C-alpha cells in the first residue's frame, strides 16, 4: 500500500523524456570534447555537471529539469570561457567570479568596446532561462526519500574529486587556461580556491632554492644633473612581427618601430590579444607573469604591495617624480592601486585626464604628457619618470574609427578587420613619431630617454602571423604570436644600444634600459641584466632555469618579493 501511495506521487519519465536526456548528454559530450580536446578532462567535467544536477534535483525534485539545468550551465560557462580565451588568451577561472565579476569599470569597458558581445550574451542567457522555466513547469516533481536524495550531492562531489585531472608539472597547471580548455577550465580552477589567500604559485619555482646573491644593497643614484627624464610608452596591440608584407603600410610607419640606432628589436610577452596589464606588470617589476601560473591574469590584485623593488620604486628612491597614465579607470583590474604600490607618486586614469577609452587617439595622451612636462618644469626641479599607456589600436576592429578612415580610401589589407587594424597602426605610429620629435626638439636640461614597447599582438593578426599556433596548445612564449617589439631613443642623453640586446622577454626590459643609459642602478636590476645575458633573453623559459630561481629567491630574501 505504501508503494502504491508513493507511486501516485511518482511521475515516471516518458520515452521522449528519456531520449531527450540521452540526447542532452551526448550533445554535452560532443561539446566538451570539442572545447577541451583532452579525454582526461571529460570525466571530471561530467562529474561536476552531475554535482550541479544533484543540487538542482535536491531543490526541485525534477530529474529532467535538473539534468538540463546542469548541462546548460556547463555549456554556458564553456562558451563564456571560449569568448574570454579568444579576447585575452586566458580561459575562465573561478577568480574571475570572485574578483573580475566585481569590477564595474571592467564591465563598462566591455560594454563600450564590445556592445554586440554583451547583447549576444544577454540573448543567450534569456533563451536558456526561458527554456529551463518551460521544462520546469512541464515536469512534475518526483518523490524520493530525503536521505537518498540528499546523498546524491556528496556522491557526485566524491566522484568529482576522484576524477580531478591532477597537474604533473607547474606549467601543466597553467596550460588549461593558456591553451583554452574552455569546457573544463572553470571547473579545473576550483582546485585553486585553497591558494587564493596562500603563497603565490611563483614561490614553487624557488622555495627550495638557496640564493647566491645579496640584492638588498642601496641603489646607485648618481649625480642629479646626470639623471635624464624617462618616458616609458606602452604601445597598445603593436608588433612589427605581426605586420607582414601583405599589409600595405607606408615606409615611414614600418621604420617607426626602430630604435635610435636604426634596429628593430623583439620583445616577447606572455599574453595575446589582451591582458595589457600583464605585460605592463612584467616591464615595471622585472618579473615573468608566467611564473605566477594560473595567477598570471590577476597579478595586479594578488601582488599589490608585495613587489617592493620595481622600476618606479628605484627611480622614486633616487629623487624622481614618478607618474603613471592609465587608459582605463583607476580600479579597473586593480591597476591603479597596484601602480601606486609600485612607487608611482601620481596615477592619472581616464577620468582624471578627461579622456574616453574607445577611439581615443594616442596623440591625446601625448598632448596630456606634453602639458604635464611643461607644468612640471615650472614647479618641480626633480627629474621626471612618466609611464604611459595608449589605446587607439585596441580591438575590436569591426568598426571603422574616424581617424583611421582619414588614412585613405585604398585598403591596406584584403581582410576587413586586418585593414582596420593596420589603419589604426598608421595613425598610432605617426602620433608616436610626433611625440618623439617633440622630445628631440625639447629634451630638457638633463636630456630625455624614450622607451617604447608593445604589450601584445592584436586578435586580428593571429591567423596571419602564426598559423601553426591557431590551435590552443602552446605555452611557448617564443612563438611568433607572442612577439612584439621595444625601441629606445636618447635625446640629449647617451644610450649604449649594444647593451639593449635584440630579443628579450618583457621582464628584462627595465634592466636592459638601465644598463644602457645613465639612469639609476640597483643590485636587483644589475642582476637581472646579467641574468638576461646568461639566459639569452629568456626568463620563464630560460634554459638555465635554476639561475632564474636563484634571482627570485634572492629578491625574496631581501624582502623585495613577498609571496608567503
N, C-alpha and C positions, 0 to 999 in steps of 0.2 A: 504493500500500500504506500509505504514511504517513497519507494522508487517511482511508483505511478504518479504520486503527487508532485514529485520533483520533475518528472517527465513533462508535466503540463507547463512548467516554467522554462523548460529547455527547448530552444528552437534549433533543431538540427540544421546544419548547413545544407543548402541545395547543391546539386551537381554544378550548377552555374557558379555558385559562390566558391566552391572548391576549385574549379577550373580558373576562376579569376585570381585566387590566391596563388595557385601554382604559376600562372602567367606572370603575376607580380614578382614572384621570387626569381623566375627565370630572367625577367627583364632586369631586375636588380643585379643578378649575377653578371649579365652582359655589361651593364653599366659599370660595375666595379672593375670587371676585368679590363674594360677599355680604358678607364680612368687611371688605373694603377699599373697595369702591365706586369704585375708581380703576383704569382699564385700564392706566395706565403702570406700576403696580407688579406686575402679574400676570407678565410675562416674567421679572422679577427673582426672584420667589418660586419660579417653576418652575425657574429656573437653579440656585438654591440647593438646591432639592429634588433636582435632578439630581446636584448635587455630593455630597449626602448618600447618594443611591443609588449613585453611583460608588464612594464609600468603602466602603459596605456590600458591594458586589459584589467589590471587591478582596479583602476579608477572607473573604467567604463563598462566592464563585463561584456564587451562586444569584440569577439576574436577577429572578425573580418576587418572591422574598423581599425583595430589595434595593429594588425599586420600592415594595412595600407598606410596608416599614420607613420609607423616606423620606417617603412620603405620610402615614403615621401620625404621624411626628414633626412634620411641618408642621401637621397638624390639631390635635394635642395642644398645641403651643405657641400656636397661634392661639386655642384655647379658653381656655388659661391667660391669654393677653393680654386676651381678652374679659372674663373674670372680674375681672382686675386693673383694667381700664378702668372697669368697672361700679362697683367698690368705691372707687376713688380718682381716677378721671378721667384716668389716665395708662396708656398701653399698655405692654406688656412691653418691656424694654430689656436689652441684654446686661449692663449694670451690675447688674441685678437678680441675675444669676447670679454675678457677681464679688463683689458686696457684700451685697445683701439676703439671698441664699441662705445666707450665713454668720451671719446674725443670728438666733441661737437664741431671743432674747427675743421677736422679732417672730413667730416660729413659735408660741411659747407663746401669744402674744396671739391669733393667728388660730385656734388650736385652741380657746381659751377662748371667743372671740366667735362663731366660725363653724364649729362642730363638724360640721354636716351637709355643709358645703362640703368640708371635709377628707376626710370619709368618701366623698363622691362622687368626689373626685379619686383616692383610693386604688382605688376600684372601677374607674374608667375606666382607670387605669394597669394594673391587674391584668388586665382584659379585653384591653387592647391587647397586653400582653406575652404572654398566653396565645395569642392569635390568631397573633402573629408566630412563636411557638415551633412551633405546629402547621404553619404554612406552611413554615417552615424544614425541618422533619423530613419533610414530604411531598415536597419538591422535591429532586431530585438535582443535585449540582454539575455545572456545565458546564466544558468546557476552553476556555481562550482563552490564547493566547501571553502570557506575563507582561508583556513590554513594551507590548503592545497594551492589556492590562487596566489596567496602571498609568497609561497615558496618558489614561484616561477622566477621572480626577480633575482634572488640570491643565486639560484642555479645558473641563470644567464650571465650574471656577473662573474661567477666562478669560471664559467666556460670562456668568458672574455679574457680573464687573467691567464688561463691556460693557453690560449691561442695568441696572446700578445706577441708580436714579432720582435724578439729581442735583438737589439743592435749589437753587432760584434765589434765594431770599432767606433771611434769618435765620429769619423766622417759619415758612417752609415746611419748614425743618429741624426745627422744633418740632412742626409740625402733625400728622405721623403718630402722635404719642404723645397729644396732647390730643384729636385728632379720632378716635382709635381705629382706625387702620389695622391691625387686630389680626392679620391673616394675615402681614403684611409687617413690622410694627414691629420685632420682634426681629431679623429679618434685615437690615432697613434700618440698625439701630443698630450693626451690625458695622463700618460706616464710621466710627463714633465711637471705636473702640478706640484709634486713634492719638492721640486727645485726652485719654485717661484721665489721663496724667501731664503733659500740656502746659498751656498757658494756658487759663483758663476761657473759655467762649464769650461771657461778658459783655464780655470785652475787645474783641470785634469791634465793639461799639457805639461805643467811644470811642478805639480805638487810633490813629486819625488826627485826633483832636480835641485842640485846644490849650486847656487850662484857663484860665479868665479870673479865677478867684478863688483866693486862698491860704487854705486851710482848716486850716492847721497851728497856728493860734493856740491858746493855752491856754484852757481852759474858764472861764466866768464862774460861780463857785460861789455867791457871795452870802454873807450872814451865816448862821452856824449856826442862829440862832433862827428864821430865815425858811424853813428847809428842811423843808417838810412831808413826812410819810411818804407813800409812793406804793404803792398796791395795784393791780396790773395783773391783771385776771381774764380768762382765755380761757374763754369760754362755749361748750362743745362743741356743734357742729351746731345753732346757734340763729340764726335770721334772721326778723325780723318780716315781711320781704318774702315769705317762703315760707308764712306762716300766714295764709291768706286768710279772708274772712268765712264761707266754708263750714265752717270748723272752729269749733266752739262753745267757744272759750276764754273763761274768765271775764274780766271787765273789768280786774280787778287785774293779771292776767297780761299782758294787752296793754299796760297802762300801764307795766309794769315795764321796758320797753325804752327808756323816755325818759331823757334826761339830766336834770341838776338844774334846767335851765331849762324842762323840760316838752317838749322837742323830741325826735323820733326821728331819728337820723342814720344815713345809709347808709355802709357800708364795703364796698369792692369788693375781693374776694380773687381768687386765681389758681388755685384748686383747687375741686373739687366732690366731695362725698360722703366724702372722706377727705383725707389729706395735711395733718393738723393742723400738723405741724412746719414746713410751707412757709409758712403764714400767720404762725406764731409767729416764724419767721426774718425775715420782712418787717417785722413790728412792732418787733422788737428791734433790727434793723440799719438800717432805713430804706432797704432795697434791694428791688427787684422780683425775685421768683423767675423770672418770665417772661423777664427779661433774661438769665438763665442758659441759656435754650434747653432742650435735652434734659437738662441737668444739674439742672433745677429740682427733681425729687423727691429729689435726692441732695446738696443744698446743705449739709446738716449734715456730710456726710463730706468733700466737696470743700473746703469753706470753713473747716474747723476751724483756728483760729489765723491765718486770713487776713483776718478782719474786725477791725481794730484800733481802731475807734471805733464804739461802739454805745451804746444807752441804758444798759445796766448798767455799761459801762466809764466813761461820763461820770459817772454817779452815784457809782460807787466812787471815782473820782478826786476827787470833791467831798465825800468823807467819809461816804458812805452805807454801811451794811451791806446787802449785796445777796444775796437769797435767791431761789432758783427751786424750784418744786414741780412734779414730773412725775407723770403718772398711770400711766406705764409704768415698766419697769426702766431703769436708768441708761444702758445701752449700746444700748437699742432705737433703731434708725435713727440711732445715734451721737449722740442728742440730748444726753445728759448731758455727754460730753466737749466737744461744741460749745458748750453753755451755759457751761461753765467757761471756755472760751477767750474768750467774750464779756466776761467780767468778773464773773460771779457767784461770790461768795465761797463759798457753800454751795448744793449742789443736793440736794434730798430727792427720791428716787424712791419708787415704790410700796412697795418693801421697807422703806425707811428710815422711811416713815410708818406701816408695818404696815397698809396698806390694800390691798385687792384691786383689780381693774380692773372687770370686768363687773358692773354693778349697784350699784357704789359710789355712794352719794348725794353730791351736791355739798356737803351740809352736813357730811359727814365731813371733806372738805378744808378747809372754812371753820373747823370746830372746831379742826383742827390749826393753822391760822393764828392763831386766837384765843389758843391756848396759846403759840404762838411769840411773839406780840406781848407777852403778859403776862411771859414769861420774859425777853424782850429788854429791856423797860423796867426790870427789876430789876437787870440785869447789864451793860447796854451803853447808853452815852449817845448813840450815833450815831443820826441819822435812819435810817429803815428803808425799803428797797425790796423788795417781795415780788411776784414774777411767778408766778402760779399757773395751773394748768390744772384743768379739771373733766372729768367723764366720763359722767355719768348719761344724757345724751341721745344717746350714741353708739349706732349701729346694731349688729347687726341688730334689726329691730323685729318679728320673727316670734314672739318670746317675750314674755309679759306679766311685767314685773318687779313684785314685790310692792308696792313703794312707789307704782308707777303705778296699781296696782289700787285703792289706797286713795283715788284721786281721786274715785271714784264709779262707779256701775253704768251710768249713762247714757252712750252713746257720744258722743265728741267729733267723730267723722267716720264716714261710712259705709264708708270704706276701712279695712280692718283694720290695715294697717301704719301708715297715717297717724294712726289713732286711738291706737295705742300710742305713736307719736312725740309726739303732742300731749299725752298724759298725762304723759310724761316731762318735756316742756317745762313743764307746770304745776308739777310737783314742783321742777324746777330753778329756775324763776323765783321761786318762793316761798322757796327756800333763799337765793337771791341777795338778795332783799328783806330777809330776816332779817339777812344779813351787813351790808348797808348800814345797817340800823337799829342794829346793834351799833357800827358806826363813827360813826354820828351821836351815840350816847349817850357813846361813849368814843373821841374822836378824838385824844387825846394832847395834850401841851403845845404841839406845833408845828402841829397840825391834820393832817388826812389828805385825800388825794385818791384817789378810787377810779375807775379807768378800766376799762371792760369792753368786750370785742369778741367777735364771732362768728368762728370760724375758717373755717367753710364751711357750706353747707347740707347737709341730710340727704338720703340717697338716696330716702327715702320721699316727698319733696316735688317731685321734678323734673317728673314728668308733670303736676303740678297748677300749679306756679308758672311754668314756662317751656316750654309745649308746642311753641312754634316752634323750640326747640333740642333736641328729642328726638333728632334726628339727631346725628351726631358731628362736624359741620362747623363748629366755632366756636372761634376763639381771641379772640373779642371779650369781654374781661373786664368789659365793661359790660353784658353780657347779664344778664337777671334771675336766672339760675341762679347767678351769681357774687356776688350782693348779700347781704351780711349786715348787721351794724349795729355801731355803737360808742356808748358812753354814758360821760359823765364827771360825777362828783359831787364837790363840795367840802364838807368838814365841818371848820369852823374854819379854812378856807383859801379864799382868793378864787379864783374861776375866771372868766375873761373868755370867756363862751360864744360870743361873736361871732367869736372867733379860731379856733374849732374847725372851722367850716365845716359844711355839711350833707351833703356827698357827696365822699368821698375814697378813694383807693386805700390799701390796708393799709400800704404803705411810708411814707406820710406821717403816720400816726397819732402816732408819738412826737414828731415835730417840732411838730405841732399842739398836743399836750398840753403840751409845754414852753413853747410860745409863749403859751398861755392861762393859765399858772399861775406861781407863784413858784419853780418848780423850777429847778435849774441850767441854764445855756445853753452852747452851743458853736457855733463857726463852721459846723460840718457841719450841725447841726440848724437853725440860723438860715437857712442857705442852702436846706435842704430846705423849710422853711416858706415862704420866698419862692417857691421853685420850684412848690410846690403851688398857690399863688395864680396864678402865671403859666400853669400847665398845667390850671387849673380842676379840680384834684383828681386828675388822671391822671398816672401815671408811665410805665409801659411804652407806653401808647397816647397819650402826650402829643402834641398837635398840633404843638408846637414841640419835637420830639424832640431837636434839637440842643442845647437848653438842658439837658435831662436828661444828655446825653452829656458836656457840659462839667462838670456837677456830678460825674459819675463819674470823669472824667479828673482833676479837682481832688482828689478823695479818694485816687485812685491816686498822684498826685504827692506828696501829703502823707504817704504811707506808711500810710494808713488802710485801703486796699483792695488786697490783694496778689492779683493774678490772673495773674502771669507764670509 
